[in-house]
Amino acid sequence: MKKILHIISSPRTDASISRKLGNAIVEKIKEKYADCIVTVRDLAKNPPPHLDESHINSFFTPEENRTAEQLDNIRYSDDAIKELMDADILVVETPMYNFTITSTLKAYFDHITRAGITFKYTGKGLLPEGLLKDKLVYIATTSGGVYSEGELKDYDFTEPYVRSFLSLIGITIAGVFRAEGQAIIGPEAALENGMGSIAIAV
């Protein structure tokens, strides 16, 4: 039985193209794994707090020495990481906002990036080693322009960032699906293109 974690970051609801694309990916996964369990973390409805000094201090305090206040400070992070570790497959969706991801998704990423838990330093001066092995992720991105190719490609800090971050913590990228060019061909046509590109790995 597969466990699916669906991470939503668009502040829009019914009108959100990224939500529709993400839901379509989840439905395709459910067709492949009929007995799967889907958990949804909606960052618009349950936004992660942006990190401040109290969070950082709590992260770096040994577990046995944390105060009640520090335990409260890291509750969101602990819950999000447990949810992530329980999942077999992730669906991460984000619209492009000002060439990059939503601030809520960035804050979520900050909370799940914990040394010794989701990654570890190698001591070799290289990139850290990801600890979240044996997990797949499907990424859904949406944008007004076309950023997968052409003259705007260098301005895409959405898909490359999400791909690089999730790879860094050990998660395998199984697919990236885009509903792009909404300002050119219209939202529905862009969504149709994105949905038509969905392919679920074995």
C-alpha positions as a printed Julia matrix, in Angstrom:
202×3 Matrix{Float64}:
   0.0    0.0     0.0
   1.46   3.32   -1.1
   1.27   6.43    1.05
   0.95   9.67   -0.91
   1.76  13.11    0.51
   0.18  15.92   -1.5
   1.72  19.31   -0.75
  -0.27  22.32   -1.96
   1.12  25.86   -1.88
  -1.18  28.04   -3.98
  -3.11  30.64   -1.95
  -5.89  30.38   -4.52
  -8.5   27.65   -4.18
 -11.08  26.8    -6.86
  -9.4   29.03   -9.45
  -5.94  27.59   -8.88
  -4.48  25.84  -11.91
  -1.68  24.34   -9.83
  -4.21  22.72   -7.5
  -6.04  21.24  -10.48
  -2.81  19.92  -11.97
  -1.7   18.51   -8.63
  -5.06  16.82   -8.13
  -4.8   15.3   -11.6
  -1.4   13.82  -10.72
  -2.81  12.36   -7.5
  -5.71  10.81   -9.44
  -3.27   9.21  -11.88
  -1.31   7.75   -8.97
  -4.55   6.42   -7.46
  -5.35   4.71  -10.76
  -2.03   2.88  -10.51
  -2.23   2.16   -6.78
  -5.9    1.69   -5.96
  -5.27   1.03   -2.27
  -3.07   4.1    -1.68
  -3.64   6.51    1.19
  -3.45  10.23    0.41
  -2.48  12.83    3.0
  -2.88  16.48    2.05
  -0.81  19.29    3.52
  -2.31  22.55    2.32
   0.19  25.31    3.07
  -2.4   28.0     2.36
  -4.79  26.63    5.0
  -2.05  25.66    7.47
   0.85  28.0     6.69
   4.23  27.21    8.18
   5.73  29.97   10.31
   8.74  31.65    8.79
  11.87  30.72   10.7
  13.07  33.09   13.39
  15.75  32.85   16.05
  13.56  30.83   18.41
  13.09  28.12   15.79
  16.79  27.97   14.96
  17.79  27.77   18.63
  15.23  25.03   19.21
  16.51  23.0    16.24
  20.07  23.1    17.55
  19.23  22.34   21.18
  19.67  18.63   21.99
  16.29  16.94   22.25
  16.72  16.04   25.91
  17.48  19.68   26.8
  14.58  21.37   25.0
  12.2   23.43   27.06
   8.42  23.27   26.7
   8.6   26.48   24.66
  11.24  25.01   22.35
   9.19  21.85   21.85
   6.29  24.05   20.84
   8.58  25.99   18.47
   9.5   22.86   16.53
   6.11  21.14   16.57
   5.29  22.2    13.0
   8.68  20.99   11.81
   8.46  17.67   13.67
   4.94  16.98   12.38
   5.86  17.88    8.8
   8.97  15.67    8.87
   7.07  12.7    10.34
   4.47  13.07    7.61
   7.22  13.25    5.0
   9.05  10.21    6.33
   5.84   8.17    6.31
   5.2    8.91    2.62
   6.29   6.79   -0.32
   5.32   9.27   -3.04
   5.1   13.06   -2.92
   3.17  15.41   -5.13
   4.53  18.93   -4.72
   2.77  21.73   -6.52
   3.59  25.41   -6.82
   2.59  28.26   -9.07
   5.39  30.54  -10.23
   5.35  33.76   -8.23
   7.86  36.36   -9.38
   9.95  33.69  -11.11
  10.13  31.41   -8.06
   8.09  29.37   -5.58
   5.52  30.64   -3.09
   6.82  31.89    0.24
   4.78  29.24    2.05
   6.51  26.43    0.15
   9.92  27.96    0.91
   8.97  28.16    4.61
   7.84  24.52    4.5
  11.15  23.52    2.96
  12.96  25.39    5.74
  11.06  23.39    8.35
  11.82  19.99    6.81
  15.54  20.72    6.38
  17.03  19.38    9.62
  20.63  18.24   10.0
  20.84  14.65   11.14
  17.19  14.02   10.28
  16.57  14.78    6.61
  20.2   15.33    5.61
  23.69  15.02    7.04
  26.96  16.8     6.45
  29.65  14.6     4.94
  32.6   16.53    6.36
  34.17  16.58    2.91
  33.27  20.15    2.0
  30.74  18.92   -0.55
  26.96  19.05   -0.65
  25.19  17.34    2.26
  23.87  13.82    1.84
  20.1   13.41    1.72
  18.57  10.96    4.17
  15.1   10.6     2.66
  15.81   7.63    0.42
  13.34   5.42   -1.45
  10.83   8.21   -2.05
   9.53   9.55   -5.34
   8.21  13.03   -6.06
   6.09  14.45   -8.86
   6.38  18.21   -9.27
   3.57  20.36  -10.66
   4.34  23.94  -11.69
   2.2   26.58  -13.37
   3.06  29.9   -14.96
   1.76  32.66  -17.19
   4.7   32.42  -19.59
   6.58  29.51  -21.12
   9.69  28.82  -19.04
  10.57  25.26  -19.99
  12.28  26.51  -23.14
  12.98  29.64  -25.11
  14.04  33.1   -24.02
  12.38  32.9   -20.58
  14.06  29.66  -19.54
  16.84  31.45  -17.65
  14.18  33.15  -15.51
  12.72  29.89  -14.21
  13.77  29.62  -10.58
  10.75  27.46   -9.72
  11.23  23.99  -11.18
  15.07  23.96  -10.88
  14.89  25.02   -7.24
  12.23  22.48   -6.23
  14.04  19.74   -8.15
  17.44  20.6    -6.62
  16.13  20.95   -3.08
  14.2   17.68   -3.03
  17.09  15.84   -4.68
  19.44  17.23   -2.06
  17.46  15.67    0.79
  17.46  12.34   -1.02
  14.13  12.22   -2.86
  14.06  10.9    -6.43
  12.4   13.13   -9.04
   9.89  10.92  -10.88
   8.35  13.6   -13.08
   7.78  17.3   -13.63
   4.54  18.5   -15.2
   3.85  22.07  -16.26
   0.71  24.04  -17.03
   2.59  26.95  -18.56
   1.84  29.71  -21.01
  -1.47  30.6   -19.38
  -1.16  34.24  -20.45
  -0.57  33.1   -24.04
  -2.95  30.2   -24.67
  -5.26  30.6   -21.68
  -5.43  28.79  -18.33
  -7.64  25.93  -19.48
  -5.5   25.1   -22.52
  -2.35  25.27  -20.39
  -3.95  22.97  -17.82
  -5.03  20.55  -20.54
  -1.43  20.43  -21.83
  -0.11  19.83  -18.35
  -2.62  17.09  -17.58
  -1.9   15.44  -20.92
   1.8   15.18  -20.04
   1.25  13.27  -16.78
   2.95   9.88  -16.69
   3.36   7.86  -13.52
   6.56   5.86  -13.06
   6.5    2.18  -12.2
